[in-house]
Amino acid sequence: MITMMTDPCQCSIIDLRWEDQYAMGHIQGSINIPSDNILSSLDELRNMHQPILLCCQSGYRTRIAARVLRRNGLSVIEGGDYRALSREYGLPLEVF
């Protein structure tokens, strides 16, 4: 869950949806790492120099991935549904 002190614009936004879902529309500037690849992406995530904000289609994958990443020593923010996150914080969507 995003706190009042978290600015999504200052985060690395990780979209956990599958590539075909991401290709149909996503938050501008987000990085697509499908949830199935989250463990193989640990080094990439550890090297990010901003807070990590997770999003997906409904929030389900976000909750699961957040637990996995926290167990592996990463601090992450659960953003939930990418569309709701976009609306709530005014993050532009790229829709194709």
N, C-alpha and C positions, 0 to 999 in steps of 0.2 A: 504494500500500500504506500502511496506517495504521501509524504508529510508536507506540511505547510512550508518547511524550510528547503524542500527539494525543488529545484528549477529543472524541469525536463529538458529545457534547451541547453543545459549544461551537462547533460548525461550522454553516454553512449547508449543509444536505444537499440536493443537486440530484439528482433522479431523472430519468434520461435516457430512460425508457421512453415509449412512445406513450400518449396520453391515455386510451385505453380500458384499457390494461394498468394504468396508475396508478390509475384509478377502481376497479379490482377489489381493490386493496390496496396499501398503501405505508407507509413509515415515517412515523409521526405527526410533523407539522410540516415534512415535506420539501416541496420546491418542485418542481413538474413542469415541466421544460424538455426536451421531446423532443429526442433527439440531432440530428434534422434541423434544429432551430432554434437550435443552439448558437452558430453564428456571428452570427446576428441578435440574440442575447441578450448579446453581449459587454459592452455598456454596463451592463446590469443586473448582470451578474456582477462587473464592475469596481467597482461601487458597494456591494457587500456588505462589511460591516464585520467579518466573521468569516472564518475559514478556510473554503474551499470543499471539501466532501466529495462526490464523485461516486458514484452507484450506478446499477444497472440490473438487468436480469433475470439475467444470467449473468456479467457482467464484461467482455464483449466491447466493448459501446458505451462503457463507462467508459474502457477503454484507448485507444480511438480519440479520444474527446472530450478526454481528458487531454492527448494529444499536440497536438491542434489548439489547445487553450487555452494550453498552455505556449508554443507557437510565437507566440501572440498576446500574450505577456507576463504571463499569469496563473499564479499558483502554485496548484495544486490537489492534492488527495489522492484517490487511487484507492481507493474502498471496495469495489468489485466488486458481487457479488450482494446485493441489498437484504435478502433473507431471512437470509442468513448474517451480514450486518452487524448486523441486528436481534438475532439470537440471541447473537452474540459479545459485544455491548456492552449488551444489555438494553434496546434501543430499542423502544418499543412500536409495534406495527403497527396500522394502521386497515384492517380487512378488511370488505368489503361483500358 
